Amino acid sequence: MNRTSVTKQEFKEAIFENIKKQYRKTIDQATEEQVFQAVAYAVKEIIIDQWIETHKTYEEQDAKTVYYLSMEFLMGRALGNNLINLEVNTMVKEVLAELGFDLNAIEDQEPDAGTGNGGLGRLAACFLDSLATLEYPAYGCGIRYRYGIFEQKIVDGYQVERPDEWLKNGNPFEVRRSEYGMEVKFGGNVRVVKDELGQERRVHENYQSVRAIPYDLPIVGYDNNTVNTLRLWDAEAVQSFDLGSFDRGDYQKAVEQQNLAKTIVEVLYPNDNHYQGKELRLKQQYFFISATVQQVVKKFKQKHGDISLLPEKVVFHINDTHPSLTIPELMRVLMDDEGLAWGEAWAIVKKTCGYTNHTIMSEALEKWPIELFSRLLPRIYQIIEEINRRFCAEIVDKFGSDNERLRRMAILADGQVKMAWLCIAGSHSVNGVARLHTDILINEELKDFYALYPKKFNNKTNGITQRRFLLHGNPLLADWVTRKVGDGWITDLPQIKGIAPLADDPKAQKEFMQIKYENKVRLAQYIKKHNGIDVDPRSIFDVQVKRLHEYKRQLMDVLHVMHLYNELRDNPDMDMMPRTFIFGAKAAPGYRRAKLVIKLINNVAQVVNNDPNINNKLKVVFIENYRVSNAEIIFAAADVSEQISTASKEASGTGNMKFMLNGAVTIGTLDGANIEIAEEVGSENCFIFGMTATEVLQLQREKSYNPWDIYNNNQAVRRVVTQLINGFYAPENPELFREIYDSLLNGGGEPADQYFILKDFDAYAQAHREVDLAYRNQTKWARMAMLNTASAGKFSSDRTIEEYAKEIWKLEKVHVEMDM
Ligand code: 26Q
């Protein structure tokens, strides 16, 4: 079967066949989960021919290919997205309806592929969708974690983590490719031997190894026959555990290798924007990088004799520093396996690698202790020593012997390996993810490196795929847009600007607001089902969904809710539009203060939602287990998008773009991509407040900020901060939120209120009053909301990927023709 030939009848029969073969059942006996599996396998059959054809075409045209290397791909569900990109959504929906099933309910059977934490992982997933849609030859390369990001339960207001068993029922879309297995070696020692000709050769001995086995997932382009590949590596023991090895005295080693294979791919580290120097994490990194690099070089050599041509056909993209071992691993393969000299190898590596920085938060910078690193990866460490030696020589060459500068820039310093510095030295391109972020890298964080390599630095503002976050997540709005301006926006988002003239048309305004209302009803039903809370879809849905981190300031959001509640208790008749504050956030399991903020939000919800005296003007909802699949429902239903990070801290943000596209109005700081969002939509169509990045950086340098000054002079602030420790929200334990109180006023180890929550509080409350006023005028609001959707064109990941492809990767498009 392929897209153009598959009929309803054939698809129906494929479903019956799959249910029969897999479950020995007929359709009327099958569960929804079994129907999901059967449908997914039927869809995979449609995909497979295009998948084969795509790779045949790439092979024939010998096209340059990007390998997007990432520890995280936060894919969410595949079925709905594949149906849409194959343009068989309507057909399958009808087939299922005829069989008595609702496509949405069947899609709900699929677990999210939660193999990522947050923004960085989701960006990688959006990029794969855009690469396939734009017909660029690309692989995503990562790890097939047994367990993805934990499942979050809220128990008594606290976050409780449960394992994410996403592979429990198998993954119908994946294909195991054992023929492409690769061996990856850890530990041991490196010995230099001389061969007959007196040539030096390196022998790696006494190592442990695992076998890397790729599992391929199809990445379907929109309506274009292209199917790219997400290659996720699984680990297996090299030799199976047999008793023979016991006799040879290798028993211990056999057991160890078995364990190593099992543990290496066991679980995704659940930290977002926070580095933890765990040995297993480094093993995971080297595991998938070594397997990928070896495999790519092997494939290249089978086709081309001359390895020096590698940069013409291959580009490796390093998604943050997590895959930075690509640089020394490629050096190792080129020198030790291929026999190149240092200079030739280094030239190839630099041409082949590009690096994206995703954060300036110092606690997220990867630095590995040399002791651990050199023990686990002895040969890679030797290579980094030589990279560092030459890099330092280059610095001295350019700037003279300035010891202070050398200490700041050396890849090996203070007993650590600095992975970001390694990436800058070994790549031809270094980019940030929004204009402000790149400016801060150039002028502050990486200014020494910018002085050394000004031409390497560039900006690539992030984007999102409109196919998942509008076409799939918000079908009502997607259909409406298509009725108004045609469906060109699906692959050319700037065309959505065509709805802008309708922002002043009363009929169109009504239609737009009616769609928003229906999406709010859908979310209200989800909340009723999952939280048991009734929310009024006529209230303003004010939403903050993202990972929980102090710099993202969910605390400021909830303190403001506490403030509104105080005002309402003082005056229940206060003139205020009813508001529903919706939160969703996972906290890293070891991030105690973040988890306490979740508890605070839930306790505030408990008190506010059960107060009959505030005339239903305020509701607070914490959505459990926020993830890609429920995000799609949430964005579609939002009126207000909370993007309130401390200016300079959020590299870009991408949730901000998803809200905008769905017609939510931003309340936000001038941080990350918010700046560009405000620029596109106009400052009159969003609510910008608070300190600027320049002000924040200045105040941080001055060290003069004292939050007590605000506490003493601002009654509203004093009142909510005091409620953290007077038992108002924790009568059974008034000390419960003391840590949060202390972080705001006393710091301790770190600066008090280091994210300037109290400093920005008044401006934030004022911005919220403006939101309230704007919403009262439904005509005005409809106009703002519509202009947000209309102005989202720039924020498609299609635009971002075109920029990467042209300016960094130098890729050509390859069109795939299906012969029928
Ligand atoms: C590092 C070492 C050990 C364990 C974990 C980590 C780790 C894991 C994930 C460090 C950082 C991350 C994730 C970072 C991230 O998601 N950054 C976000 O990237 C988005 C896409 O560019 C931006 O929009 C966000 O602003 C940025 O916070």
Boltz pocket constraint, residues with backbone or C-beta under 6 A from the ligand:
constraints:
  - pocket:
      binder: B
      contacts: [[A, 117], [A, 118], [A, 119], [A, 120], [A, 121], [A, 123], [A, 269], [A, 271], [A, 272], [A, 273], [A, 274], [A, 275], [A, 276], [A, 277], [A, 281], [A, 357], [A, 358], [A, 359], [A, 364], [A, 366], [A, 433], [A, 462], [A, 649], [A, 650], [A, 651], [A, 652], [A, 653], [A, 654], [A, 672]]
      max_distance: 6.0
